[in-house]
Structure formats: structure tokens, C-alpha cells
Amino acid sequence: MKNNKYLHLAEPQATFDFHGHGTLTPHEIYQLLEGFLDECRAKKLKRVLVITGKGLHSKGNAVVKPTVWRCLCEHPHVEQATEARRDRGGSGAYEVKLS
């Protein structure tokens, strides 16, 4: 495989992983995500990765992934949020561009 010398330009500058936080309410999810995004903005980071998981082990409907998506869509400093590349988590993560 040929090395891409520009690959690092798209790498996330910080990552937040919801795994290991136990069962969370939507309010707790918003708080954790808002705190992470605020910290990233304070550090002037522009590209971050938010790992939600795919919700495959949820009892009932997944809560984290749809709640994170709503928060990202509503957040005033999120320019863009997309499903992550496959090697960064695919449908279990979001790549986020901050303003």
C-alpha cells in the first residue's frame, strides 16, 4: 500500500468514546458531549472523533448514537458531522468539524 503523505491532515485531533460510561440518560449524554466539544474549542481543535458505538448491545432502542447525532446537529459550533470512516469506527462513530 502506498503511503499518503496527506493522510494526517484529516486525522482527528481529539477523541471522545462513550464506551465505558455505563447507562446514560439523554441529558447525561448531552452534558458529556457538550463538555468535550467546549474543551476542544478552548484548545482550538477543528477535527474530532466521537465514538458512540452502534447500539448493538443496548437493551431496547439505542440511546447514545441518536442522542449524540441530535446534539451535533443542534450545536452552534459544529460545522459538519458525518459518519466516520470505516477505519475510525464507521457507523459507530462521528467525525466532527468544529468552527
N, C-alpha and C positions, 0 to 999 in steps of 0.2 A: 504494500500500500504506500502510495506517495504521501509524504508529509505536506500538510497545508500550512504554510507559514503565517496565514491569516486566521487560522482556527481560533487562536487565543482571543481575538477581538470580540468574538461572540460568547465567550465563556462567562458564566455568571460570576459576579463579584462577591456575592454572599448567598447563602442558602439557609432556608428555614424548613425543618422537617417536622410535620405534625405527628409522626410515629413516636410512640413512647410517652405521649401526653395523656393517655388514658381516654376515657369517655368524656367528651366535651359538649357543652351546650353551644348553640349558635352564638350567644353573647360572648362566651369564653373564646370561641374561635375568632370572632371579630377583634377582641382585645389583644390576643396573641399576635394576630396578623398586623393590626394597626401599630403595635409596639415595634414589630420587626421593620415594617415599612418606614416608620418615623426614624428609627435608628439608622436605617440605610440612607435616608435622605440627609440626615445630620452628617453622615460621613461622605456625602456627595456621590453615592453609588448610583449607577444608572441601570445596571442589568442584574437582576436577582432571580433566584430559583425558589419556588415554593412547592414543597413536596407534600401532597395531600394523601397519597395512596389512592387506590382505585375503589375502595369501599367494598372489596370482596369479602371481608371478614366482619362486616357490620351486621348487627342484629337488626333486621328490618331494613329500612332505606338508609343509604349512606347520608351522613350529615356534613362531614368535613368538606368534601370536594365541592358540593353545590353551594355551601355557605361561603367558602373561600372565593369561588367564582363571582358570586353576588358582590362580595366586598371589593374585589378587584375592579369590577365593572363600575362600582359607585365611587371608588376612591378618587379624590380630585388630583392626585399626583401620579396616577397610573396612566401612562400614555398608551400602553399596549400590553395585553396579556394574551398569551397563546399557549396551547398545549405544548408541552416540552418535546424536544427531540427525543427519539426513541432511546438514545444512549444516556439521556438525562432523566428518564422516568416516564416518557411517553404520556399516556392518558392519566398517569398517576401524579403528574406534576405540571406546574405552570411556569413558563418563562415570562418574566415581567420586566417591562421597560418603564423606568421612572422619569418624571420630568424634573 
